[in-house]
Each structure stands twice: as structure tokens, then as C-alpha cells.
Amino acid sequence: MSFRPGSRVYVAGHRGLVGSAIWRALSEAGFQHLIGRTHGELDLLDQQAVQTFYEVERPDYVIIAAAKVGGILANSTQPAEFLYDNLQIQNNLIHGAYRSGVKKLLFLGSSCIYPKLAPQPLKEESLLTGPLEPTNEWYAVAKIAGIKMCQAYRRQYGCDFISAMPTNMYGPNDNYDLQGSHVLPALIRKFHEAKVSGAPTVTCWGTGSPMREFLYADDLGRACVFLMQHYSEEQFINVGFGSELSIRELVEKVQRIIGFTGTAVWDTSKPDGTPRKLMDSSRLFQLGWRPQVDLDRGIRLAYEDFQKRLPRIAG
Ligand code: GFB
């Protein structure tokens, strides 16, 4: 049976930024048998619990969007959790999928798997050609192990397990906790709160010079559905937007969209992270997939979502 609306699809991490976007994309494509478990319902660190879940639910297809994630500060201050949790979660999900005969599995990694100084734009072939960016090497090592798990299970057991590497993501259901979040949700929250309180300045981290590429979560959701339908290679595949901007330019954009009239100041005691991280997504683009949401529209949509969820975020 091929990947089609009648299939039973388990989305691991279905409440998060990426997982909820995959869930929306599958629903829009007509999939009716979607399976999700909250953290309270299924602890993905517990191998036996994951195995039992597979035996009871018997999904045909699995998409892994569950991971311990965070921005530059969380990554650099919680190395043990980023390494252990991610290895456990993905090992339990990938090995469990093999044992229960899942037909196809998509594992999601991250653009930080690439060496810090790899040639830009980042091509899939650059994996393991140099040292990683130190602020997120723990997360990156776990994600590289996930790619290798999929490749190894394909080689040894013939499993149709594939991997995709998304660039920096943002959108609905993002994490707005300022210590743990990525840059875009942090800026949305900081500029909104400063606008409301009338604060004269907003403090941004680093120098503003790093370059980043951003993809709206629903674009990644659609890309995942596309890959489940059209891609079955051992080679993992990049999923990016195709253009980049500096963090300083991003700050100006978010400030303008939110309407904060004060000044952005820079706390250079905070890390810049990797200097540049632009994906070469031509492999995926050649297959016929394209993103639909540009950065301006995506930030407006994300800001709407933030305002809707504000009572819960602030409380
Ligand atoms: O998004 P971010 O936390 O992570 O930071 P990375 C991107 C850039 O934005 C860095 C700057 O240069 C930050 O210094 N920045 C400016 C801020 N103001 C802020 C702020 O208020 N909050 C945050 N968080 N950043 C992540 C990795 O790297 O990329 C993860 O840590 C993952 O492992 C993810 O791979 C995709 O882009 O540097």
C-alpha cells in the first residue's frame, strides 16, 4: 500500500512547531488516520513504552518531528540533554518502527549537522567534512546519528527510512520562552512586549552579523508530505527556502512588522553561533517542490499566532 489518505500515519511530536505543521499538511491532503501522542501519553525516552505503542497502534507510516530542540543558548547550556534525549527518542522510534514493520519513515534533522565552515550554500555532500559549530554540536551529533540510523536500517534490513534536513524553522506553536527559543520567536515576543510597555530599547543577542535562512513551518509540513510520496533514497535531502538575510536585517524586519518605534541594542556577550547557514535545496527543488510562504508573510502569520496564544505564553 502506498502513502495515501487511507494510510495510518504516526506523527511523533505532533503538538510542536514542526509536528503540528506536518499534521495540518496531512489533514489538508485528506489523510484521516493520523496518530499522535502527547508527552504525557507516551514518553519517547522509554523504549518499552514506545515498543508497546507500536504494537498496539500499528502505524503504516511514521514521521519523526519529536526532539529536544532549542535556540543557541539552550543548545550551549544543556549539552547532556540535547545529546541524550535526542539519541534516545530517535533510537526508540526508528528501531521500534523497524521491529513493527513500518512501511516508510521520515526522520527530520537540522541544518546544524553541517561543518561550521562548510562551503555555502550547504550541499548534502558536505556532511562530516569538518568540525561542527561548538554551540550546537551535541544536537548535531545526535541528528547525524539519526541520519545514519536510517541509512543503516535501509542497508541491513531494507527499510524505506529517509531523512530530511530543514533549515531554521518558525511559525505557529513555536516556543516563545526567551531563554530556550530560537531567534524569530524571541524577536516577536521582545518587540511586541516593548511596543505594549512603551520601552525605549529591545536587546538582541550577538553582533547581528550572522546570516540565516528561515522556512515557515507549513512549508516544511507540505515538504514532508511530498517526500513521503516521492522520495525513497538513502541520501538525506535539504529543505530550505533558498535565500538568507543577516540577523540585523531580520531584527529590522520584525521591528517594522510589529511596529516598535524604539531602538534595537546588541548584547555582544551572547554568542553569534555559526556565521552563515544557507541550504542548497536544489535536489528537492528539482523534484518539483517549492516553498510558498515568504518571510514577510510568514512573520505576519507567526505574529498573529503569537497574539492568539499570548494569554498562555504570558501566564
Ligand atoms: O535561532 P538561534 O537561537 O540559533 O540564533 P542558531 C540565531 C542567531 O540570532 C544567533 C541571534 O546569532 C543569535 O545570537 N539572536 C539575536 C538571538 N537575538 C536573539 C534572541 O533574542 N534569541 C535568540 N535565540 N537568538 C540553532 C541551533 O542555531 O539553529 C539549533 O542552536 C538548531 O541546534 C537551530 O540547529 C536550527 O541558528 O544559531
Boltz pocket constraint, residues with backbone or C-beta under 6 A from the ligand:
constraints:
  - pocket:
      binder: B
      contacts: [[A, 70], [A, 71], [A, 72], [A, 73], [A, 75], [A, 110], [A, 111], [A, 112], [A, 135], [A, 136], [A, 139], [A, 140], [A, 166], [A, 167], [A, 168], [A, 169], [A, 178], [A, 181], [A, 182], [A, 183], [A, 184], [A, 186], [A, 187], [A, 203], [A, 204], [A, 205], [A, 206], [A, 207], [A, 210], [A, 212], [A, 247], [A, 270], [A, 271], [A, 272], [A, 273], [A, 274]]
      max_distance: 6.0
